[in-house]
Amino acid sequence: MDGDWTDHVTEDPRGSRHHRRDPRDLGQDLQDRQRRGRTRYDTFAETGSFDETFEQWGYVGPQTAAAIMLNYVPTDGRVLDAACGSGLTGVALARLGYAVVEGIDISARLLEIAETTGAYRRLRRVDMQSLPLPFDDDSFDAVSFIGALTYFETADILRELSRVVRSGGHVVFSQRDDLMRERDCGAQLRALEDSGVWHRVYGTEPMPYLPRHPEYGTDIEAQYFVRSCPTGRCPR
Ligand SMILES: C[S@@+](CC[C@H](N)C(=O)[O-])C[C@H]1O[C@@H](n2cnc3c(N)ncnc32)[C@H](O)[C@@H]1O
């Protein structure tokens, strides 16, 4: 897969080429998403419907990310599953042989569900809006961050996740293709590379994300990315 990467903003299949919004709207949009993210997932979990709902929507992010990670990260690697939710990504990683996975999420209820999967060595409740994360530099061989970038300032959280990954380690993450366009994420990913935080390793074109979601359907897809921290100390 080396060399076969994209981090470009793809054309909006619904017409407008860039589909970017006023930055003030984006700030408001992000704040709204952050607020919803804090409460919505607990509610989901309390009704016991989180995994069922995502399954009904045909959510394939965890399996896609785990399969991509297998190309770059040995299964004895220590992995942080950031915003792990109910543990779908941990389970997908465990099925592929990853045995040392830690999870963090803001939702206590989802963490309880993640605990029942048996896929995690350790789970902790962490508000990832509050940086730095409670990990030393270079603590992990890899980070997975799937289906959650929506709720965060792109560059801030990705820079922080790369901090906790050792030199030569990998960050595997996803972003919705519509938000790639709206937030100009491609430029932010390139800026992180230009400032030496990481190297581009791999990226996909938009791929299925929640294909049976009543609103997203196949209109909203996701792109998956792999970045590696340079060997030698990462500048931060
Ligand atoms: C769509 S779910 C994805 C969960 C998991 N990564 C997966 O793919 O199944 C988004 C997750 O982000 C978490 N989240 C949202 N805001 C957060 C925050 N400030 N700190 C930590 N986790 C957060 C939610 O609790 C939820 O578990």
PDBQT file of the ligand as one rigid body, heavy atoms in Angstrom, charges set to zero:
ROOT
HETATM    1  C1  LIG A 301     -19.180   7.491  16.196  1.00  0.00    +0.000 C 
HETATM    2  S1  LIG A 301     -18.560   7.101  17.804  1.00  0.00    +0.000 S 
HETATM    3  C2  LIG A 301     -17.145   6.137  17.313  1.00  0.00    +0.000 C 
HETATM    4  C3  LIG A 301     -16.740   5.141  18.362  1.00  0.00    +0.000 C 
HETATM    5  C4  LIG A 301     -15.675   4.158  17.919  1.00  0.00    +0.000 C 
HETATM    6  N1  LIG A 301     -14.416   4.814  17.591  1.00  0.00    +0.000 N 
HETATM    7  C5  LIG A 301     -16.166   3.347  16.768  1.00  0.00    +0.000 C 
HETATM    8  O1  LIG A 301     -15.729   3.585  15.631  1.00  0.00    +0.000 OA
HETATM    9  O2  LIG A 301     -17.039   2.496  16.989  1.00  0.00    +0.000 OA
HETATM   10  C6  LIG A 301     -17.782   8.631  18.393  1.00  0.00    +0.000 C 
HETATM   11  C7  LIG A 301     -17.170   8.497  19.769  1.00  0.00    +0.000 C 
HETATM   12  O3  LIG A 301     -16.517   9.719  20.122  1.00  0.00    +0.000 OA
HETATM   13  C8  LIG A 301     -16.662   9.868  21.525  1.00  0.00    +0.000 C 
HETATM   14  N2  LIG A 301     -16.377  11.245  21.911  1.00  0.00    +0.000 N 
HETATM   15  C9  LIG A 301     -17.049  12.371  21.527  1.00  0.00    +0.000 A 
HETATM   16  N3  LIG A 301     -16.502  13.452  22.149  1.00  0.00    +0.000 NA
HETATM   17  C10 LIG A 301     -15.483  12.986  22.928  1.00  0.00    +0.000 A 
HETATM   18  C11 LIG A 301     -14.555  13.605  23.817  1.00  0.00    +0.000 A 
HETATM   19  N4  LIG A 301     -14.580  14.918  24.050  1.00  0.00    +0.000 N 
HETATM   20  N5  LIG A 301     -13.613  12.843  24.440  1.00  0.00    +0.000 NA
HETATM   21  C12 LIG A 301     -13.599  11.495  24.239  1.00  0.00    +0.000 A 
HETATM   22  N6  LIG A 301     -14.465  10.852  23.431  1.00  0.00    +0.000 NA
HETATM   23  C13 LIG A 301     -15.402  11.576  22.772  1.00  0.00    +0.000 A 
HETATM   24  C14 LIG A 301     -18.115   9.441  21.776  1.00  0.00    +0.000 C 
HETATM   25  O4  LIG A 301     -18.369   9.173  23.142  1.00  0.00    +0.000 OA
HETATM   26  C15 LIG A 301     -18.213   8.213  20.873  1.00  0.00    +0.000 C 
HETATM   27  O5  LIG A 301     -17.843   7.053  21.554  1.00  0.00    +0.000 OA
ENDROOT
TORSDOF 0
